[in-house]
Amino acid sequence: MAPMVDLQKKVYLSILKKELPKLLALSSGASSTQSLQNIVMQLRKTCSHPYLFPGIEPEPYEEGEHLVEASGKLIILDQVLRKLHTSGHRVLLFAQMTHTLDILQDYLELRRYSYERLDGSIRAQERFAAIRSFSQQSVKDDQNSGPNQNGAFVFMISARAGGVGLNLVAADTVIFFEQDWNPQVDKQALQRAHRIGQMSHVLSINLVTARTVEEVIMRRAQRKMLLSQNVIGDGSTEKGDESEVVETGDFRSIIYGLQMFDPTEINAKSGESKLSEVNAVVEKIIAMRHELGKDERKFEIDPANVTDTGELIVEGSSTSVAFDPGFDESSYLSWVEKFKDASQASIKQNELLGPRRALEPEDRHLSIENAKKKAEEKKLLKWESLGYNSSSVKEPILPIDRDISSDSGSLHFVYGDCTQPSKVCPSENTIIFSCIDNSGKWGHGGMFNALAKLSADIPAAYERAAKFGDLHLGDLHLIKIDGCTADHEHEQNVRDDHTEWVALAVVQSYNPRRKAPRSNISLPDLEHCLSKASYSAAQNSASIHMPRVGYQDGSDRSEWYTVERLLRKYAAIFGIKIFVYYYRRQS
């Protein structure tokens, strides 16, 4: 059982307040199945993670610990995965919603855990590749290489897309971040690790938010599973009943079960769950693997169940499920009245504190802009304290009176090496334009070697920008060449009264998990960088020199034609000369 953090409680309470008329109308039968389903779904999203709702996450959004601290289940998952990763286990992580997988993926990126992902949007070829990658030799078998070196540590799976037909015995731990309405679906998902060839005991962990709609659903699932076992035995099938249809009576029972939630806990400042209690839960979960042995026993661990000595009470599963939300209408109505009184008391308290005006769209936009400005100022102060000066070019100011159809700017095609612009324009300031990715790792060969030969400051500035988080798609880093180059012939061609710069345009993303880690050139980002380079060239009375971008062996020229139009556009807007080089390779 996972506790709710303060943010979850506030969102959960706000949903109940908003849907209070529908909750009151339930006893009279006025509420429809669709309205009940919507209420339950919103509450389930709150139990998983509040960021599933738009506008909850902080603005401007930045990755950080707030992602973990916003969900009680994610706090426990964080501690569990840390223990499992250290001891060399492999994990299957199931969720019901793909948006939940997105949040879990952000978390895994934050913790730098290797992972694979499978959901309904994954193509068959990528699906098989992910399964092969995860099914490599277990990390436990290679202690010398350390944890998680021979395959992905976590396999994130959408229960509906990957809960049937897979063999993933490389994992020995299965974690359900969210539950399905049908307990057979989760049971089938568990069988992905319980297959022929599994040599380890499989530990299954079901994360449920205590005293919420999730616990009500879990109790009903337990009763359904027990009834199935009593009537038809184990009932373990590969296909099972995967019907997503939930009867109206089920929804009514789930709504009646909302009485487990105490609305007065919100007004009382309970605070976050103590980290020591969470650690105790995690230690007990990990210990279960060795205590269970070959038995298929089930245990329930709740941080709220603590003895006087501080020890957790572990409850085993019984042959009958005592909890039954049922159709206890009288206790439900009593809970609704209690909740209504608590809501009114909260409203009166807010009135005493003073009215709060809802932000208008203009005010909200101004608030977001102020937050971005403060974050930018904080970042600049940090860079200044560490001695880092950004070489990124600011947003260009487009000339108002410039005629785009004028002949003041020009585009030229020449043969030669664009890293030696002094041979073409010996008496001008020049900017060498080159495309790079956002990996922060300087490449080898081609333009990389040619630029590094010009000055060691170029790759150093690029890697330093990545170190300080100053490397984003659409950024243009302008680096001045001081003349201390390794190419003596180039030094002779550069006069002291003229200056050269190198403009590094970040127009490709890099992801080592992709088959082709480096993406194609992003044309919107390229246009953004060209506008910045052209503006810088106009400010410094310089010309731009660049290789032919977007021309792939003449097989697909459509991209190059787009780039050519952009070059002509910005050459005309800023009244500059742009030189595109055809490089003659030595035969």
C-alpha positions in Angstrom: 0.0 0.0 0.0 1.4 3.4 -1.0 0.5 6.6 0.9 -0.8 9.7 -0.8 1.4 12.7 -0.8 0.0 16.2 -0.2 -0.3 17.1 -3.9 -2.2 13.9 -4.6 -4.6 14.6 -1.7 -5.3 18.1 -2.9 -6.1 16.9 -6.5 -8.1 13.9 -5.2 -10.2 16.3 -3.0 -10.7 18.8 -5.8 -12.1 16.1 -8.0 -14.5 14.9 -5.3 -15.7 18.5 -4.7 -16.3 19.1 -8.4 -18.2 15.8 -8.7 -20.2 16.2 -5.5 -23.6 16.7 -7.2 -23.1 13.5 -9.1 -22.1 11.7 -5.9 -25.3 12.9 -4.2 -27.4 11.9 -7.1 -26.0 8.3 -7.1 -28.4 7.1 -4.3 -31.4 8.2 -6.4 -30.2 6.5 -9.5 -29.9 9.8 -11.4 -26.2 9.3 -12.2 -25.3 7.5 -15.5 -22.7 4.8 -16.0 -20.7 7.2 -18.1 -20.5 9.9 -15.4 -19.5 7.3 -12.8 -16.8 5.9 -15.1 -15.4 9.4 -15.6 -15.2 10.0 -11.9 -13.5 6.7 -11.2 -11.0 7.3 -14.1 -10.1 10.8 -12.8 -9.5 9.5 -9.3 -7.4 6.6 -10.6 -5.2 9.1 -12.5 -4.7 11.0 -9.3 -3.6 7.9 -7.5 -1.0 7.1 -10.2 0.5 10.5 -10.7 -1.0 14.1 -10.6 1.1 15.0 -13.7 -1.4 13.0 -15.7 -3.5 16.1 -15.5 -2.4 19.1 -17.7 -1.2 22.1 -15.9 -0.2 20.3 -12.6 3.5 20.1 -13.3 5.6 23.2 -12.6 6.1 25.8 -15.3 8.6 26.0 -16.9 8.9 22.2 -16.7 12.4 20.9 -15.9 13.3 17.3 -14.9 14.0 16.9 -11.2 13.1 15.3 -7.9 9.6 16.9 -8.1 8.6 14.2 -10.5 9.2 11.5 -7.9 7.9 13.5 -4.9 4.5 14.1 -6.5 3.4 10.5 -6.3 3.4 8.1 -3.3 3.6 5.1 -5.6 6.6 6.6 -7.5 8.4 7.3 -4.2 8.1 3.6 -3.3 9.0 2.5 -6.8 12.1 4.7 -6.7 13.4 3.0 -3.6 12.4 -0.5 -4.8 14.2 -0.1 -8.2 17.3 1.3 -6.4 17.5 -1.9 -4.3 16.8 -4.2 -7.3 19.3 -2.4 -9.5 22.0 -2.7 -6.9 21.4 -6.5 -6.5 21.3 -7.1 -10.2 17.6 -8.0 -10.7 15.6 -7.4 -13.9 12.1 -5.8 -13.8 8.9 -5.9 -15.8 6.9 -2.7 -15.1 3.3 -2.8 -16.2 0.9 0.2 -16.4 -2.6 0.6 -17.9 -2.2 4.0 -19.5 0.4 5.0 -22.0 0.6 8.5 -20.5 1.6 6.8 -17.3 4.4 5.0 -19.3 5.5 8.5 -20.5 5.9 9.7 -16.9 7.7 6.4 -15.9 10.0 6.9 -18.9 10.8 10.4 -17.7 11.6 8.9 -14.3 13.9 6.2 -15.7 15.7 8.9 -17.8 16.1 10.9 -14.6 17.7 8.0 -12.8 19.6 6.9 -15.9 18.3 3.3 -15.8 18.4 1.4 -19.1 15.0 0.4 -20.3 12.8 -0.9 -23.1 9.2 0.1 -23.8 6.3 -1.7 -25.4 2.9 -0.3 -26.0 0.3 -0.2 -28.7 2.1 2.4 -30.7 5.3 0.3 -31.1 5.7 -1.3 -34.5 6.3 -5.0 -34.9 9.9 -4.7 -35.9 10.7 -2.4 -32.9 8.7 -4.7 -30.6 10.8 -7.8 -31.5 14.0 -5.7 -31.2 13.0 -4.6 -27.7 12.2 -8.1 -26.6 15.5 -9.4 -27.9 17.4 -6.6 -26.2 15.8 -7.3 -22.9 16.1 -11.1 -23.2 19.9 -11.0 -23.2 21.8 -12.8 -20.4 20.6 -11.7 -17.0 22.8 -9.2 -15.3 23.1 -11.4 -12.3 25.1 -13.9 -14.2 27.9 -11.4 -14.9 29.0 -9.9 -11.6 32.2 -8.5 -13.1 30.4 -6.2 -15.4 28.3 -4.6 -12.7 24.5 -4.3 -12.7 22.6 -3.7 -15.9 25.4 -4.1 -18.4 24.1 -7.0 -20.5 20.6 -5.8 -21.1 17.9 -3.3 -20.2 17.2 -3.1 -16.5 13.5 -2.3 -16.8 10.9 -3.4 -19.5 8.0 -1.0 -19.4 4.8 -2.6 -20.9 1.3 -1.5 -21.4 -0.8 -4.4 -19.9 -3.2 -4.6 -22.9 -0.5 -4.4 -25.5 2.1 -6.8 -24.0 0.3 -8.8 -21.3 -0.2 -11.9 -23.5 2.0 -14.0 -25.7 5.5 -12.8 -24.5 8.3 -14.8 -22.9 10.3 -12.5 -20.7 12.0 -14.9 -18.3 15.1 -12.7 -18.1 13.1 -10.7 -15.5 12.6 -12.0 -12.0 10.5 -9.1 -10.7 7.1 -7.9 -11.9 5.8 -4.6 -10.7 2.2 -3.4 -11.5 2.1 0.4 -11.2 -1.6 0.3 -12.1 -4.3 -2.3 -11.9 -6.7 -3.6 -14.5 -10.4 -3.9 -13.9 -10.2 -7.6 -14.7 -7.8 -9.5 -12.3 -7.2 -12.1 -15.0 -5.5 -9.5 -17.2 -2.9 -8.8 -14.4 -2.5 -12.5 -13.8 -1.8 -13.1 -17.5 0.7 -10.3 -17.4 2.5 -11.9 -14.5 2.9 -15.0 -16.5 5.3 -13.2 -18.9 8.0 -13.9 -16.3 6.5 -17.2 -15.0 7.4 -19.2 -18.2 9.3 -22.3 -19.0 13.0 -21.4 -18.6 12.6 -19.2 -15.5 15.3 -20.2 -13.0 14.6 -17.7 -10.3 11.8 -17.0 -7.9 9.5 -14.3 -9.3 8.5 -11.5 -7.0 5.3 -9.7 -8.0 4.7 -6.2 -6.5 1.3 -4.5 -6.9 1.5 -0.8 -6.0 -1.9 0.4 -4.7 -2.6 3.8 -3.1 -4.1 3.1 0.3 -7.7 4.2 1.2 -8.6 5.4 -2.3 -10.5 4.1 -5.2 -7.5 1.9 -6.1 -7.9 -0.1 -2.9 -11.6 -0.5 -3.6 -10.8 -1.9 -7.1 -8.2 -4.1 -5.6 -10.6 -5.6 -3.0 -13.2 -6.3 -5.7 -10.5 -7.9 -7.9 -9.6 -10.2 -4.9 -13.2 -11.2 -4.5 -13.6 -11.9 -8.2 -10.4 -14.0 -8.3 -11.5 -15.9 -5.2 -14.9 -16.6 -6.7 -13.3 -17.7 -9.9 -11.1 -20.2 -8.1 -14.0 -21.6 -6.0 -16.2 -22.1 -9.1 -13.8 -23.2 -11.9 -10.5 -23.9 -10.0 -7.4 -22.0 -10.8 -8.8 -20.6 -14.1 -5.4 -19.9 -15.5 -5.8 -19.4 -19.2 -3.7 -17.6 -21.8 -6.6 -15.8 -23.4 -8.9 -15.3 -20.5 -11.8 -12.9 -20.3 -10.3 -9.5 -21.5 -13.6 -7.8 -21.8 -13.3 -4.1 -20.8 -17.0 -3.9 -20.1 -17.7 -2.9 -16.4 -21.2 -3.3 -15.2 -23.1 -0.4 -13.7 -23.3 -2.3 -10.4 -19.5 -2.5 -10.3 -19.2 1.3 -10.7 -21.9 1.9 -8.0 -20.0 -0.4 -5.6 -16.7 1.4 -6.4 -18.3 4.8 -5.8 -19.8 3.5 -2.5 -16.3 2.4 -1.5 -15.1 6.0 -1.7 -16.1 6.2 2.0 -12.6 4.7 2.7 -11.2 8.2 2.0 -11.3 10.6 5.0 -11.9 14.2 3.8 -10.8 15.6 7.2 -7.2 14.3 6.5 -6.8 17.0 3.9 -7.6 19.9 6.3 -5.2 18.4 8.9 -1.6 19.0 7.9 -0.5 15.4 7.7 2.6 16.2 5.6 4.6 13.8 3.4 5.0 10.2 4.3 8.1 9.7 6.4 11.1 8.4 4.4 11.9 5.9 7.1 8.4 4.3 6.8 8.9 4.1 3.0 12.3 2.5 3.5 10.8 0.0 5.9 8.2 -0.9 3.3 10.8 -1.4 0.6 13.1 -3.5 2.9 10.1 -5.7 3.7 9.2 -6.1 0.0 12.7 -7.1 -1.0 12.9 -9.5 1.9 9.7 -11.2 0.8 11.6 -12.8 -2.2 13.6 -15.0 0.2 10.9 -15.6 2.7 8.3 -16.9 0.3 10.5 -19.6 -1.2 8.5 -21.8 -3.5 5.1 -21.0 -1.9 2.8 -18.7 -3.8 1.7 -16.8 -0.8 0.5 -13.2 -0.9 1.2 -10.4 1.6 -0.1 -6.9 2.1 2.3 -4.3 3.4 0.9 -0.9 4.5 3.1 1.8 6.1 0.1 2.8 8.2 0.2 -0.5 10.0 3.1 0.0 12.4 3.5 -1.6 15.9 4.5 0.3 19.0 8.1 -0.8 18.5 8.1 0.7 15.0 7.8 -2.7 13.1 5.6 -3.1 10.1 2.6 -5.5 10.3 2.6 -7.8 7.3 -0.8 -9.3 6.6 -1.1 -12.6 4.7 -3.8 -13.3 2.3 -6.7 -15.3 3.7 -9.2 -17.7 2.1 -11.8 -15.0 2.1 -11.8 -11.4 1.5 -13.3 -9.5 4.4 -13.7 -6.1 2.8 -16.8 -5.7 0.7 -17.8 -2.2 -0.4 -21.1 -3.6 -1.5 -24.1 -1.4 -1.7 -24.0 0.1 1.8 -26.0 3.1 0.8 -26.5 4.4 4.3 -22.8 4.6 5.2 -22.1 6.1 1.8 -24.7 8.9 2.4 -23.2 9.5 5.8 -19.8 9.8 4.2 -21.1 12.2 1.5 -22.6 14.5 4.2 -19.3 14.4 6.2 -17.5 15.3 3.0 -19.9 18.1 2.3 -19.4 19.6 5.7 -15.7 19.3 5.4 -15.8 21.1 2.0 -18.0 23.9 3.4 -15.6 24.3 6.3 -12.7 24.6 3.9 -14.6 27.2 1.9 -15.3 29.3 5.0 -11.6 29.1 6.0 -10.6 30.3 2.6 -13.1 33.2 2.9 -11.5 34.3 6.2 -8.1 34.2 4.6 -9.3 36.4 1.8 -10.8 35.9 -1.6 -8.6 34.5 -4.3 -9.2 35.8 -7.8 -8.9 33.3 -10.6 -6.1 34.2 -12.9 -7.1 35.6 -16.3 -5.4 34.1 -19.4 -3.2 37.2 -19.7 -2.2 37.0 -16.0 -1.5 33.3 -16.3 0.7 34.0 -19.4 2.5 36.8 -17.5 3.0 34.5 -14.5 4.5 31.8 -16.7 6.8 34.3 -18.4 8.0 35.6 -15.0 8.7 32.1 -13.9 10.8 31.5 -17.0 12.6 34.7 -16.5 13.5 33.8 -12.9 14.7 30.4 -14.0 16.8 32.0 -16.7 18.3 34.4 -14.2 19.1 31.6 -11.8 20.7 29.6 -14.5 22.9 32.6 -15.6 24.0 33.3 -12.0 25.0 29.6 -11.7 27.0 29.8 -15.0 28.7 32.9 -13.9 29.7 31.4 -10.5 31.2 28.4 -12.4 33.0 30.7 -15.0 30.9 29.6 -18.0 30.0 32.1 -20.7 27.4 30.9 -23.2 28.3 31.2 -26.9 24.7 30.7 -27.9 23.3 33.4 -30.2 20.2 35.3 -28.9 17.0 35.5 -30.9 17.5 37.6 -34.1 15.9 40.9 -34.8 14.4 40.9 -38.2 14.8 44.1 -40.2 11.4 45.7 -40.8 12.2 47.7 -44.0 14.1 44.9 -45.8 12.5 43.8 -49.0 12.8 40.0 -49.3 12.8 40.3 -53.2 15.8 42.7 -53.2 19.1 41.8 -54.7 21.2 43.0 -51.8 21.8 39.4 -50.6 23.1 36.6 -52.7 23.6 32.8 -52.7 26.7 31.4 -54.4 27.8 27.9 -55.2 31.6 27.2 -55.2 34.0 24.3 -55.2 36.4 23.9 -52.3 36.6 23.5 -48.5 34.2 25.6 -46.5 36.6 25.5 -43.5 39.0 27.7 -45.6 36.7 30.6 -46.6 39.7 33.0 -46.9 40.5 31.4 -50.3 37.1 32.6 -51.6 36.7 35.8 -49.6 40.2 36.9 -48.6 39.2 40.4 -47.5 36.0 39.7 -45.5 34.9 38.6 -42.1 33.5 35.0 -42.4 31.3 32.6 -40.5 31.7 28.8 -41.1 28.3 27.2 -40.6 28.1 23.5 -39.6 25.3 21.2 -38.4 25.8 19.2 -35.2 23.6 17.1 -32.8 22.8 17.6 -29.1 24.8 14.6 -27.8 27.7 16.7 -26.5 30.2 14.3 -28.0 32.5 15.6 -30.7 32.5 13.3 -33.7 35.3 12.1 -36.0 35.9 12.5 -39.7 34.6 15.0 -42.3 33.6 18.4 -40.9 34.5 17.3 -37.3 38.1 16.8 -38.1 38.3 19.9 -40.3 36.9 22.1 -37.6 39.0 20.6 -34.9 42.0 21.3 -37.1 41.0 24.9 -37.3 41.1 25.3 -33.5 40.9 23.1 -30.5 38.6 25.6 -28.9 35.7 24.5 -31.2 35.2 21.0 -29.9 36.1 22.2 -26.4 33.4 24.9 -26.5 30.8 22.4 -27.8 31.5 19.8 -25.1 31.5 22.5 -22.4 28.1 23.7 -23.6 26.8 20.2 -23.2 28.3 19.9 -19.7 26.4 23.1 -18.6 23.1 22.1 -20.3 23.5 24.7 -22.9 22.9 22.5 -25.9 19.3 22.5 -27.2 17.7 21.9 -30.6 17.6 25.3 -32.5 20.6 26.7 -30.6 23.4 28.3 -32.6 26.8 28.6 -30.9 29.1 31.2 -32.4 32.8 30.5 -31.6 35.5 33.0 -32.6 38.7 31.6 -34.1 41.7 33.3 -32.5 44.2 32.2 -35.2 46.1 29.6 -33.2 45.3 26.8 -35.7 47.2 23.7 -36.5 46.8 24.4 -40.2 49.8 26.7 -41.1 48.5 27.2 -44.7 45.2 28.4 -43.3 47.0 30.9 -41.0 48.8 32.4 -44.0 45.5 33.0 -45.8 43.9 34.8 -42.8 44.8 38.4 -42.5 45.0 40.1 -39.1 42.4 42.7 -39.9 39.6 40.1 -40.6 37.9 37.7 -38.2 36.6 34.2 -38.6 33.9 32.5 -36.5 32.5 29.0 -36.5 28.7 28.7 -36.1 27.6 25.3 -34.7 23.9 24.7 -35.4 22.2 22.2 -33.1 19.7 20.6 -35.6 19.9 16.9 -34.9 18.8 14.9 -31.8 20.8 12.0 -30.5 19.5 9.0 -28.7 21.8 6.0 -28.3 18.8 3.6 -27.9 17.7 4.2 -31.5 18.9 2.0 -34.3 20.2 5.2 -36.0 21.2 7.2 -32.9 21.5 10.5 -34.8 18.3 11.8 -36.3 17.9 13.5 -39.6 18.3 17.3 -39.8 15.3 19.1 -38.3 14.3 21.7 -40.9 12.4 24.0 -38.4 15.5 24.0 -36.2 17.7 24.5 -39.2 15.7 27.5 -40.3 15.9 28.9 -36.7 19.7 28.5 -36.8 20.0 30.0 -40.2 18.1 33.1 -39.1 20.5 33.5 -36.1 23.6 32.9 -38.3 22.4 35.4 -40.9 21.6 38.0 -38.2 25.1 37.5 -36.7 26.7 37.8 -40.2 24.8 41.1 -40.8 25.9 42.5 -37.4 29.6 41.6 -38.1 29.6 42.4 -41.8 30.5 38.8 -42.5 29.6 36.2 -45.2 28.5 32.7 -44.4 30.3 29.6 -45.7 28.8 26.2 -45.4 28.7 22.7 -46.9 25.7 21.6 -49.0 23.1 20.6 -46.3 20.4 18.1 -47.0 21.8 16.6 -50.2 22.2 12.9 -49.8 24.1 11.5 -52.8 21.5 13.1 -55.2 19.0 10.4 -54.4 16.5 12.6 -52.5 16.9 16.3 -53.5 13.6 17.5 -52.0 15.2 18.4 -48.7 18.0 20.3 -50.4 15.6 22.4 -52.4 13.9 23.4 -49.1 17.2 24.3 -47.6 18.1 26.3 -50.8 14.9 28.4 -50.5 15.7 29.1 -46.8 19.2 30.2 -47.7 17.9 32.6 -50.4 15.3 33.9 -48.0 17.7 34.9 -45.2 20.4 36.1 -47.6 17.8 38.6 -48.9 16.3 39.5 -45.5 19.7 40.4 -43.9 21.5 41.5 -47.1 24.4 39.0 -46.8 26.3 36.6 -49.0 26.1 32.9 -48.4 28.5 30.5 -50.0 27.6 26.8 -50.4 30.6 24.5 -51.1 30.9 21.4 -53.2 33.8 19.5 -51.8 36.0 17.7 -54.3 37.2 14.5 -52.8 40.5 13.2 -53.8 40.3 10.1 -56.0 
